[in-house]
Structures are given as structure tokens and as C-alpha cells.
């Protein structure tokens, strides 16, 4: 077995995982080349984790690629966008329009008031007061599910099923586990200055059309990030799977690894001083094996995962069957059509109704959903913006349907529910790409048995853990968790010169 040799002086740090958390940790550490020697392992052949891009037919669709795992983020993702700037990339502003449900009685949007919003006008006002109560007693509500909270405050079932659960599911990536999500997370989506995605309105639930920032080509971003790290001395081993931690308590950390897919007898050994796990909790336990402590098994084993599949396609007929794709006056609440604000909203919708996010709810159980994105509306390359996010200035709107079919992505949640999926209704000749994803469930138990106990496993046995799963599965949280791991090892926060 060969060995990776490290120098005697700089601390030898192994990072397992080259997603946002691992790359964030590596960035902070490589800012101190005299203090740290960084080695990154990832079993995939590209950096980025879930932040990936795939090529598409430019002549057919009007763009040469899509980001298929992470679409964009809130303007509050300061660290994410600061990174993009440092790597020479920019994100693009886009109005976050939603289209949830189908039909006059079951549809709602944040573009204009619908019958469903009018029906629940009293509940929406009550919801605002409830958010303030949750904020005041956050430790209590952190371990109470959204479903239990809505029942506690006696909200109608329809209000939760059709207005609240879809919002959380889409923007937290919680899918069909949404009823079990911590109530404190819901409150933060509305009220936390550093995390909020929505502005609450007592009249319409969502105050306006928030500005989101769509990401540039993420393959290019992470490739530039990898080059940046290597120029600062980091070793990046892609297509390399860490199999086992052989030793870590005394005398350094010993890792066993091999090329992804290679025979077992090709395994090599690396010796390090510290290890940062920047992969999902299940994988941490698998690699630790018998080296895992009782506390690590409890904290990491409490994180629940589900398997979803995304289907990227161009089947507009399928989309029109399950979602409201276009503005129609009959979708506006009759009782509000004479209001001046509604008239303005209707005028705007007639010209600019371009939803990014869609939700389809199963009739037999509206808590269970499927979700879709219109990537042509969402992603900037369809508007003539180059992969690095710099606009060419030549195209101001997505291509017309007459010129190019729109590219959609539909996500079918929890493979154990595949008998309910509408996946088979998507035309086989319209499918561009299918991909399975391992998704974290943000159940209230996560905020009882994992989040408050991370301190008990971080920093012990020369081991740190980083990743969005430690709090909320977001790109920004992943990066910040990587910074935190690096900070524990002695690195500075890399953006101290920026007030944001």
C-alpha cells in the first residue's frame, strides 16, 4: 500500500467531500499555506456535491446547459455570492413567482390573489400572530412539528395542506416530510433576517414577489474553485472513495481509500493529523465504521434520508395537466377584483406571469406533493447570460415557446411512494435527464437529537463534521459549516474584510 506523505510542520488535514462544505473548509484552510496542508477526497469526478450542471441541446432549447441540482438562493446567501465573485462569477436576479395547485378553488400564487387566498384571509392574519409567538418561544417550537403547531393553533386542515406545507417543501427541500419539520424553521423562513425567504403579508400570506439570485454555471464555478485551491497547495483527489478510518484517536488519522469503482486490493493509505467529514451523515458513519463512538452513532444516526428522482424534460402537455402555467382572469378571487392593488396585480400577471416554482398535490392526501421548476424562466443562460453570469446584453427575456420548448424539472419524492407518482405520464421522448438524489428530512427530531448535540462530536478524536445536514440543507449553510470546521482548526474566517 502506498502512502500520502505530509510535511512535519503544517497540519495535515483530510477533507472527505468536495461539495459546498468541503470546498468551504478547504478555501479557509488554504488561506494559511504555512499552517495547513489540505487534501480533499470525493468519489465523484467533479466538485460541487449536489451543485451540478448538465449539457443540453443549445439549438433546440436556446441554452447549452442547465444547473440540475441547485437553482439559486436568497440574496441573504452572502458567503455563497462572495465566493462566486472571488472566482469571477455573478448570479442573476429573478422574480420568485410561484404557482401552487390546479383549478380555481385549489390554486394560489404570490402574483395575484386567488380564491384560495381569499377563502383563508382570516387564517392568514392569524398566521402572522402565530409566527410572532413561535419566535418568542422558539426553543419550545423547535421540537414541535409544523403539523402539530397548526393543530395546536386550530388552523383549518386545508390552510396547512395547500398554503403552508407547499412553501416549506419547495424552499427547504423537505418534500413529503414537511408536516414533520420543526416549527422554528417555518418561523425563520419568514422572520429571520439572515435566513428569510418570504416577507409575510396579512392580506395575501406573501407580501410580494421576492428577488432570488439564480446561480451561474455551477460546474464552471466549482472547477474554478478547485483550481484556486490547487494553486494554494491543496491536493484534490476526485474519483476517489475513502473506504475506512483505520485509526484516529492517537498518533494521527489513518485513512484507507481507492479509486471509485476500483477493486478492493487497490486500496491505499493516507496519514493525516485531522479529518473533516463534509459528506452526509450516513456516509460519515459508514466510513468511521468501528471507529465511530457511541455519541457519533446517536447524533449522526438520527439524521433521516429519503431518495427522490428528478426528471428534466420538455413536456409542456404534462405540465399543463397538473399545474397552472398561464395567467387567466378566472383564477383571480372575484371578491378582490375591484381592489386597486388587485387590478395592478392582474395587469402585471397578464404580461409577466412567469412562475419558477410549481406544486402538484395528491387529491387523496394534499400533504403529499410533487414539485416542478420552469428552468427556462429561472436560469439566466436562457436570457443570453453567459455561464459566468455576465450578461451579453443581447437578450432580455427567455426565448419564446414558438422558438424553443421550455425546459422543466419535476421532482418525485420518496421512492417508497412511487406507486403514486405521475412520472410515467411524462413523454419518454421529452425526457432530457433523470437523476436520483439522497435528500435529508428536516424532521423535528433532527432539531432534538442532532442539531443541539453537534458540539458533543465536533473536535473530538481529531474529527470535525460539516454539511448542511448539521442545520438546514442549503448551499449557504454548507459553506458556513465548512468555515466553522476550518475555524476550529485555527483558520480565519475568509471574508473578515466584508461587513456582510
Backbone torsions as a table, in degrees:
resi	resn	phi	psi	omega
1	UNK	NA	132.5	177.3
2	UNK	-85.0	164.3	-178.5
3	UNK	-129.1	145.0	170.2
4	UNK	-85.7	118.6	-177.1
5	UNK	-92.8	133.0	175.9
6	UNK	-111.8	158.4	178.6
7	UNK	-70.5	163.6	-176.4
8	UNK	-75.3	-32.1	-171.5
9	UNK	-88.7	-63.4	-176.3
10	UNK	-61.1	144.4	177.4
11	UNK	-66.4	127.6	-179.3
12	UNK	-89.0	112.2	-175.5
13	UNK	-113.6	123.6	173.8
14	UNK	-98.5	130.1	177.3
15	UNK	-116.2	122.2	178.6
16	UNK	-100.3	109.8	-179.1
17	UNK	116.1	125.8	-178.7
18	UNK	-114.2	34.8	171.1
19	UNK	-85.0	-161.4	-175.7
20	UNK	-60.6	-38.2	-178.5
21	UNK	-68.9	-49.7	-179.0
22	UNK	-64.6	-41.1	-179.8
23	UNK	-70.6	-33.3	175.9
24	UNK	-64.8	-44.7	178.0
25	UNK	-61.8	-43.4	-179.0
26	UNK	-64.2	-39.1	179.7
27	UNK	-60.7	-47.9	-178.9
28	UNK	-64.3	-40.9	-177.8
29	UNK	-69.7	-40.3	-177.4
30	UNK	-73.9	-6.8	170.7
31	UNK	-71.5	-8.1	179.1
32	UNK	-127.5	67.9	-175.5
33	UNK	-62.2	-21.7	178.7
34	UNK	-78.9	-17.3	-176.3
35	UNK	-103.9	-27.3	-172.8
36	UNK	-134.2	140.6	169.8
37	UNK	-115.2	113.9	-168.7
38	UNK	-105.8	132.8	174.2
39	UNK	-127.1	126.5	-178.0
40	UNK	-112.2	135.9	175.5
41	UNK	-119.3	139.2	170.9
42	UNK	-151.0	133.7	-176.9
43	UNK	-72.8	-18.4	175.6
44	UNK	-79.3	167.4	-177.5
45	UNK	-97.1	2.0	174.2
46	UNK	-135.1	154.7	174.0
47	UNK	-80.8	161.4	174.3
48	UNK	125.4	-19.6	-178.0
49	UNK	63.8	-118.8	178.7
50	UNK	-83.0	-8.8	-178.7
51	UNK	-87.9	81.1	-174.2
52	UNK	-121.4	162.0	176.0
53	UNK	-126.1	151.1	175.2
54	UNK	-132.2	149.6	178.3
55	UNK	-77.5	148.3	172.8
56	UNK	-134.5	171.7	-177.0
57	UNK	-75.4	105.3	-176.4
58	UNK	-63.6	-38.4	-178.3
59	UNK	-66.7	-36.5	-178.3
60	UNK	-79.1	-41.6	-170.5
61	UNK	-107.2	-10.1	178.1
62	UNK	87.8	7.8	175.7
63	UNK	-156.4	155.6	-173.1
64	UNK	-97.1	-6.0	-178.2
65	UNK	-156.9	165.0	167.5
66	UNK	-136.4	152.5	165.3
67	UNK	-85.0	119.8	-170.9
68	UNK	-107.3	-3.7	-179.5
69	UNK	-115.6	-39.7	178.7
70	UNK	-130.2	126.4	-173.7
71	UNK	-94.4	-42.4	-175.6
72	UNK	-178.8	-166.5	-177.5
73	UNK	-159.0	173.2	177.0
74	UNK	-70.0	150.3	174.8
75	UNK	-57.6	-17.1	177.9
76	UNK	-75.8	-2.4	178.2
77	UNK	-78.6	63.3	-171.5
78	UNK	-60.1	-43.3	-177.1
79	UNK	-67.7	-39.7	178.1
80	UNK	-59.3	-49.4	-175.3
81	UNK	-73.7	-28.6	174.7
82	UNK	-64.9	-40.0	175.9
83	UNK	-60.2	-48.4	-179.2
84	UNK	-55.5	-44.2	179.8
85	UNK	-61.1	-44.0	-179.1
86	UNK	-63.2	-31.0	179.9
87	UNK	-88.0	-0.6	178.5
88	UNK	89.1	24.9	-178.0
89	UNK	-122.3	155.1	176.8
90	UNK	-128.9	151.2	172.2
91	UNK	-98.8	161.5	-173.0
92	UNK	-118.8	134.7	179.5
93	UNK	-69.8	141.7	176.6
94	UNK	-150.4	140.8	179.1
95	UNK	-75.2	126.8	-175.5
96	UNK	-84.3	84.3	176.6
97	UNK	-92.4	140.6	179.2
98	UNK	-121.7	155.2	176.1
99	UNK	-141.2	100.6	-175.0
100	UNK	-110.7	130.2	177.2
101	UNK	83.6	175.9	-175.6
102	UNK	-141.0	132.9	178.8
103	UNK	97.7	155.6	-172.8
104	UNK	-57.8	-36.0	-174.8
105	UNK	-89.3	-14.5	-172.7
106	UNK	-122.0	4.3	-176.5
107	UNK	-102.4	146.9	167.8
108	UNK	-154.0	159.2	-177.6
109	UNK	-149.3	166.7	174.6
110	UNK	-97.5	11.6	-179.3
111	UNK	-93.6	-36.0	178.4
112	UNK	-153.0	157.8	-178.5
113	UNK	-73.6	132.3	178.7
114	UNK	-106.6	174.1	178.9
115	UNK	-62.1	-36.0	-179.5
116	UNK	-64.7	-41.1	178.2
117	UNK	-66.3	-42.1	178.8
118	UNK	-63.6	-40.2	180.0
119	UNK	-60.2	-36.6	-175.7
120	UNK	-104.0	28.2	-176.7
121	UNK	-59.1	-41.1	179.0
122	UNK	-68.6	-38.8	179.6
123	UNK	-66.4	-35.2	179.4
124	UNK	-65.3	-42.0	177.4
125	UNK	-64.8	-41.4	178.4
126	UNK	-64.2	-35.1	-179.1
127	UNK	-62.8	-37.5	177.7
128	UNK	-60.9	-42.0	177.9
129	UNK	-67.2	-36.4	179.6
130	UNK	-64.5	-40.0	178.5
131	UNK	-58.2	-39.8	179.6
132	UNK	-66.0	-37.4	177.7
133	UNK	-65.8	-42.9	179.1
134	UNK	-61.4	-41.9	-179.8
135	UNK	-62.2	-40.7	-177.5
136	UNK	-68.6	-35.9	-177.5
137	UNK	-115.1	45.5	-172.9
138	UNK	-57.3	-42.5	-179.8
139	UNK	-56.8	-35.7	178.7
140	UNK	-69.8	-46.8	-175.6
141	UNK	-76.9	-14.0	177.3
142	UNK	-62.6	-29.1	-179.7
143	UNK	-109.2	24.0	174.1
144	UNK	-119.1	130.1	-179.1
145	UNK	-69.5	156.9	177.0
146	UNK	-60.3	-40.5	179.8
147	UNK	-59.8	-45.5	179.4
148	UNK	-66.4	-38.1	179.7
149	UNK	-63.8	-44.2	-179.7
150	UNK	-63.8	-36.1	177.2
151	UNK	-70.8	-38.5	179.3
152	UNK	-58.6	-43.0	-178.9
153	UNK	-91.9	8.5	173.1
154	UNK	58.6	44.4	172.1
155	UNK	-78.4	146.2	177.3
156	UNK	-61.1	146.3	-179.8
157	UNK	-57.3	-40.4	-177.7
158	UNK	-63.5	-33.8	179.4
159	UNK	-63.9	-45.7	178.7
160	UNK	-68.9	-45.8	-175.0
161	UNK	-63.6	-40.1	-169.4
162	UNK	-105.7	-18.9	-180.0
163	UNK	-112.0	-48.3	-172.1
164	UNK	-83.6	-52.5	-177.0
165	UNK	-58.3	-43.1	179.8
166	UNK	-60.9	-37.5	179.2
167	UNK	-60.6	-48.5	-178.7
168	UNK	-65.7	-43.8	-176.2
169	UNK	-58.0	-44.1	-174.7
170	UNK	-71.5	-47.5	-170.1
171	UNK	-90.9	-14.3	174.6
172	UNK	-104.1	-7.0	-178.6
173	UNK	66.8	29.1	-175.4
174	UNK	-91.9	-11.7	173.7
175	UNK	53.4	-133.0	-174.9
176	UNK	-80.5	2.0	174.5
177	UNK	-92.4	3.3	-173.2
178	UNK	-55.0	-42.7	-180.0
179	UNK	-56.4	-23.2	-176.8
180	UNK	-95.2	1.1	-178.8
181	UNK	-69.0	149.4	178.5
182	UNK	-61.1	135.1	177.9
183	UNK	-63.0	-29.9	179.8
184	UNK	-64.0	-33.4	177.7
185	UNK	-65.9	-41.2	177.0
186	UNK	-58.4	-47.1	179.7
187	UNK	-59.7	-40.8	-177.9
188	UNK	-68.9	-29.1	177.3
189	UNK	-62.3	-25.2	-179.9
190	UNK	-101.9	-37.2	-166.6
191	UNK	-114.1	-17.3	-177.1
192	UNK	-79.1	119.0	-177.3
193	UNK	-58.9	-30.0	-176.7
194	UNK	-94.5	-3.3	-174.3
195	UNK	-133.8	-15.5	-171.5
196	UNK	-62.4	138.9	174.8
197	UNK	-108.0	-21.0	-174.8
198	UNK	-125.9	152.9	168.7
199	UNK	-108.7	120.3	-176.8
200	UNK	-67.9	140.8	173.4
201	UNK	-127.8	129.3	178.4
202	UNK	-69.9	-13.0	-178.8
203	UNK	-97.3	-32.0	-172.7
204	UNK	-135.6	9.5	-176.7
205	UNK	75.6	-58.1	175.3
206	UNK	-103.4	129.5	-171.0
207	UNK	-70.5	-34.2	-173.3
208	UNK	-159.8	-164.7	174.9
209	UNK	-99.0	99.2	-176.6
210	UNK	-63.4	154.0	174.4
211	UNK	-88.5	124.9	171.9
212	UNK	-107.8	162.1	176.4
213	UNK	-115.6	114.0	179.3
214	UNK	-80.6	136.6	-174.5
215	UNK	-75.5	151.8	170.9
216	UNK	-73.5	-173.1	-179.6
217	UNK	-61.1	110.7	-172.1
218	UNK	-73.5	-29.1	173.2
219	UNK	-60.9	-41.9	179.4
220	UNK	-68.0	-40.4	179.2
221	UNK	-58.8	-50.8	-176.6
222	UNK	-72.1	-28.4	174.5
223	UNK	-66.1	-42.0	177.3
224	UNK	-66.2	-37.9	178.2
225	UNK	-63.0	-43.8	177.8
226	UNK	-59.7	-45.8	178.9
227	UNK	-60.9	-42.3	178.5
228	UNK	-57.3	-44.6	-179.2
229	UNK	-67.6	-42.4	-178.8
230	UNK	-65.2	-34.9	177.5
231	UNK	-65.9	-19.7	178.5
232	UNK	-103.3	18.6	170.9
233	UNK	97.8	-3.8	-179.5
234	UNK	-72.4	146.4	171.5
235	UNK	-102.8	123.9	-177.6
236	UNK	-114.8	112.1	-178.6
237	UNK	-104.2	93.0	175.9
238	UNK	-86.1	160.6	-176.4
239	UNK	62.0	29.6	-176.5
240	UNK	-130.8	123.4	-175.3
241	UNK	-106.9	123.4	173.8
242	UNK	-78.9	120.8	-174.3
243	UNK	-90.4	-44.8	-173.9
244	UNK	-149.1	150.5	163.7
245	UNK	-95.3	112.5	-177.4
246	UNK	-82.7	-28.0	-175.7
247	UNK	-162.8	145.0	176.5
248	UNK	-159.6	-5.7	-173.4
249	UNK	-81.4	-46.2	178.4
250	UNK	-136.4	148.9	176.1
251	UNK	74.4	23.5	176.3
252	UNK	96.4	174.9	-179.4
253	UNK	-104.9	130.1	179.3
254	UNK	-116.7	119.7	-179.3
255	UNK	-111.4	145.7	174.7
256	UNK	-113.9	128.8	-174.9
257	UNK	-145.4	166.1	177.5
258	UNK	-157.2	166.1	175.5
259	UNK	-64.3	139.6	-179.6
260	UNK	-56.7	125.8	179.2
261	UNK	84.7	-4.1	-178.6
262	UNK	-78.9	158.6	178.4
263	UNK	-61.3	156.2	-178.3
264	UNK	-61.0	-32.7	-175.3
265	UNK	-77.2	6.0	177.2
266	UNK	-101.2	9.7	-176.9
267	UNK	-64.7	145.2	177.6
268	UNK	-118.6	171.6	-179.1
269	UNK	-126.1	137.4	174.6
270	UNK	-123.2	141.8	-179.5
271	UNK	-114.0	128.4	-176.1
272	UNK	-137.3	171.1	176.8
273	UNK	-94.8	-35.2	-177.6
274	UNK	-140.8	156.4	178.0
275	UNK	-130.9	138.7	173.8
276	UNK	-117.9	115.8	173.9
277	UNK	-84.6	115.4	178.4
278	UNK	-121.5	48.1	179.8
279	UNK	-133.2	177.7	-176.8
280	UNK	-67.2	160.5	-172.9
281	UNK	-62.5	-38.2	178.1
282	UNK	-59.1	-44.4	-179.0
283	UNK	-66.7	-35.3	176.1
284	UNK	-57.3	-48.2	-178.8
285	UNK	-65.8	-37.9	179.6
286	UNK	-62.8	-44.5	-178.9
287	UNK	-70.9	-39.1	179.3
288	UNK	-66.1	-37.6	178.1
289	UNK	55.1	-129.2	-178.7
290	UNK	-69.5	-13.4	178.5
291	UNK	-76.5	-14.7	-178.3
292	UNK	-66.1	135.0	178.0
293	UNK	-81.2	167.8	177.5
294	UNK	-58.2	-43.1	-178.5
295	UNK	-66.2	-40.3	178.5
296	UNK	-62.6	-40.5	178.5
297	UNK	-63.2	-38.4	-179.9
298	UNK	-70.1	-49.4	-174.7
299	UNK	-71.4	-48.3	-178.8
300	UNK	-73.8	-36.4	-179.5
301	UNK	-69.5	-14.8	179.0
302	UNK	-78.7	-14.4	-179.4
303	UNK	-78.4	125.0	-176.9
304	UNK	-101.5	141.9	-179.9
305	UNK	-127.9	152.2	178.1
306	UNK	-135.3	154.3	-177.8
307	UNK	-107.7	122.5	179.0
308	UNK	-117.0	162.0	174.4
309	UNK	-126.7	134.2	174.5
310	UNK	-102.1	136.3	176.3
311	UNK	-117.4	111.5	175.4
312	UNK	-90.6	127.0	-170.3
313	UNK	-154.1	178.5	177.5
314	UNK	-131.5	33.6	-177.3
315	UNK	-90.3	90.8	-179.1
316	UNK	-68.6	-33.7	179.2
317	UNK	-61.8	-42.0	176.5
318	UNK	-61.3	-46.5	-179.0
319	UNK	-61.0	-42.9	-177.9
320	UNK	-66.9	-26.0	179.6
321	UNK	-69.6	-35.1	-172.1
322	UNK	-112.0	-9.5	-176.2
323	UNK	-136.9	158.4	172.0
324	UNK	-89.5	105.5	-177.0
325	UNK	-90.0	-24.6	-173.3
326	UNK	-126.7	157.5	177.1
327	UNK	-78.8	134.2	172.2
328	UNK	-137.1	137.9	-176.0
329	UNK	-60.3	-28.8	-178.7
330	UNK	-70.6	-9.6	176.9
331	UNK	-83.3	-11.5	-179.2
332	UNK	-83.9	140.4	179.0
333	UNK	-60.8	124.0	-179.0
334	UNK	-59.2	-39.0	-175.9
335	UNK	-68.1	-11.3	-176.7
336	UNK	-117.7	2.8	-174.1
337	UNK	-65.4	-23.7	-178.4
338	UNK	-89.0	-7.7	178.3
339	UNK	-71.4	140.8	-176.6
340	UNK	-61.4	-39.9	-179.6
341	UNK	-64.8	-36.0	178.8
342	UNK	-69.3	-39.0	178.2
343	UNK	-60.6	-42.2	178.1
344	UNK	-64.8	-40.8	179.5
345	UNK	-64.4	-38.3	179.2
346	UNK	-66.9	-41.4	177.6
347	UNK	-61.2	-42.9	179.6
348	UNK	-65.3	-44.1	-177.2
349	UNK	-64.7	-35.3	-179.3
350	UNK	-60.9	-31.7	-178.3
351	UNK	-100.3	-32.3	-167.3
352	UNK	-129.3	27.8	177.0
353	UNK	-77.3	100.3	-175.8
354	UNK	-136.7	73.7	-177.4
355	UNK	-61.7	144.1	173.6
356	UNK	-95.6	-36.2	-171.7
357	UNK	-118.2	138.6	178.6
358	UNK	-132.1	147.5	175.4
359	UNK	-130.8	132.0	171.4
360	UNK	-113.0	127.5	-179.1
361	UNK	-107.1	138.2	177.5
362	UNK	-71.7	132.6	-177.0
363	UNK	-63.0	-37.0	-176.7
364	UNK	-72.3	-20.8	177.2
365	UNK	-157.5	91.6	-176.5
366	UNK	-61.0	-15.4	175.1
367	UNK	-66.3	-25.5	-179.0
368	UNK	-91.4	133.2	-170.2
369	UNK	-137.5	167.0	162.3
370	UNK	-124.4	152.1	-177.9
371	UNK	-132.7	149.8	-179.2
372	UNK	-138.3	158.7	175.0
373	UNK	-126.7	143.4	167.2
374	UNK	-95.4	97.8	-175.3
375	UNK	-69.5	-26.0	178.2
376	UNK	-66.7	-37.9	175.5
377	UNK	-74.0	-34.5	-169.5
378	UNK	-82.0	-48.3	-166.0
379	UNK	-92.4	137.0	-167.9
380	UNK	-69.3	-22.7	-178.0
381	UNK	-63.6	-24.2	177.5
382	UNK	-74.7	-11.2	178.4
383	UNK	-104.7	12.6	178.4
384	UNK	89.7	12.5	178.6
385	UNK	-86.1	135.2	-177.2
386	UNK	-70.4	163.1	-178.3
387	UNK	-56.6	-24.9	179.5
388	UNK	-87.1	4.4	176.3
389	UNK	89.2	2.1	-180.0
390	UNK	-90.0	123.0	-176.3
391	UNK	-73.1	139.0	175.6
392	UNK	-81.3	-17.3	-179.6
393	UNK	78.7	3.7	-174.5
394	UNK	-92.8	-23.3	-178.2
395	UNK	-131.2	131.5	-175.6
396	UNK	-109.4	-9.8	-177.4
397	UNK	-140.9	157.8	175.8
398	UNK	-59.1	153.7	179.9
399	UNK	-61.2	147.0	178.8
400	UNK	-65.5	148.8	175.4
401	UNK	-60.2	-23.6	178.2
402	UNK	-70.6	-26.2	-179.2
403	UNK	-92.1	-45.1	-176.2
404	UNK	-142.9	140.0	172.2
405	UNK	-68.1	146.4	177.1
406	UNK	-72.7	149.9	175.9
407	UNK	-100.0	123.9	179.8
408	UNK	-115.6	158.7	169.9
409	UNK	-132.5	124.7	178.3
410	UNK	-113.4	134.2	-177.3
411	UNK	-112.7	124.5	178.3
412	UNK	-105.5	124.8	-165.0
413	UNK	-99.6	136.3	172.3
414	UNK	63.6	99.0	-175.1
415	UNK	-59.3	-19.0	177.0
416	UNK	-69.8	-12.2	179.3
417	UNK	-107.5	17.3	-171.4
418	UNK	-63.6	-18.5	177.0
419	UNK	-67.0	-20.0	178.6
420	UNK	-93.1	-12.9	-174.0
421	UNK	-64.4	150.7	172.8
422	UNK	-98.0	15.3	-175.3
423	UNK	-54.5	-39.4	-176.2
424	UNK	-68.9	-11.1	179.5
425	UNK	-84.5	-10.3	175.4
426	UNK	-76.4	128.1	-178.6
427	UNK	-57.8	128.1	-178.5
428	UNK	-58.7	-33.3	-179.7
429	UNK	-77.8	-5.5	-180.0
430	UNK	-102.8	-3.0	-177.4
431	UNK	-81.6	129.4	178.6
432	UNK	-96.4	-43.0	-176.5
433	UNK	-160.4	140.0	171.5
434	UNK	-120.6	137.7	-177.3
435	UNK	-148.6	134.4	176.0
436	UNK	-87.0	144.7	-179.5
437	UNK	-132.1	143.8	173.7
438	UNK	-98.8	114.1	-172.8
439	UNK	-114.5	138.9	177.6
440	UNK	-77.1	140.9	172.5
441	UNK	-97.6	121.8	-176.9
442	UNK	-88.1	52.7	-179.5
443	UNK	-64.9	157.5	179.1
444	UNK	-59.7	-27.6	178.1
445	UNK	-64.7	-24.4	177.6
446	UNK	-64.4	-35.1	-177.4
447	UNK	-89.8	1.3	173.5
448	UNK	-106.3	-41.0	-172.5
449	UNK	-107.6	-6.9	-179.0
450	UNK	-123.5	-61.7	-172.4
451	UNK	-54.2	-50.2	-176.8
452	UNK	-73.7	-4.3	-177.1
453	UNK	-112.6	7.2	179.8
454	UNK	-60.7	-31.7	179.0
455	UNK	-60.8	-27.8	-175.0
456	UNK	-76.8	-13.8	179.2
457	UNK	-118.0	-18.5	-179.9
458	UNK	-78.9	131.6	176.7
459	UNK	88.5	-1.1	178.3
460	UNK	-97.7	145.2	177.3
461	UNK	55.9	38.5	177.0
462	UNK	59.8	31.8	-172.5
463	UNK	-130.0	135.6	172.1
464	UNK	-125.0	153.7	178.0
465	UNK	-122.9	135.0	179.6
466	UNK	-138.6	153.2	178.9
467	UNK	146.6	154.4	179.1
468	UNK	-59.4	-26.2	-179.2
469	UNK	-61.4	-19.1	178.9
470	UNK	-71.1	-11.9	176.8
471	UNK	-148.7	-76.0	-178.7
472	UNK	-138.0	136.2	-175.1
473	UNK	-76.8	78.5	177.9
474	UNK	-131.3	150.1	179.5
475	UNK	-57.0	-43.3	-178.9
476	UNK	-63.0	-42.4	179.7
477	UNK	-65.6	-36.8	176.7
478	UNK	-59.1	-49.4	179.5
479	UNK	-60.0	-47.0	-177.7
480	UNK	-63.7	-35.7	178.2
481	UNK	-66.7	-33.7	174.9
482	UNK	-65.7	-41.7	175.8
483	UNK	-59.5	-41.8	-177.8
484	UNK	-63.0	-42.0	178.5
485	UNK	-63.2	-42.7	179.0
486	UNK	-65.4	-39.0	179.4
487	UNK	-62.4	-40.8	177.7
488	UNK	-60.9	-30.7	-179.3
489	UNK	-83.7	-8.6	176.9
490	UNK	116.1	5.2	178.1
491	UNK	-85.2	155.1	175.6
492	UNK	-82.9	154.9	168.7
493	UNK	-63.6	127.7	-168.1
494	UNK	-74.5	-13.1	-176.0
495	UNK	-117.3	39.1	-178.9
496	UNK	-61.5	-21.9	-178.0
497	UNK	-83.3	-2.8	-177.9
498	UNK	-112.4	121.3	-176.4
499	UNK	-62.7	-29.4	-179.2
500	UNK	-72.5	NA	NA
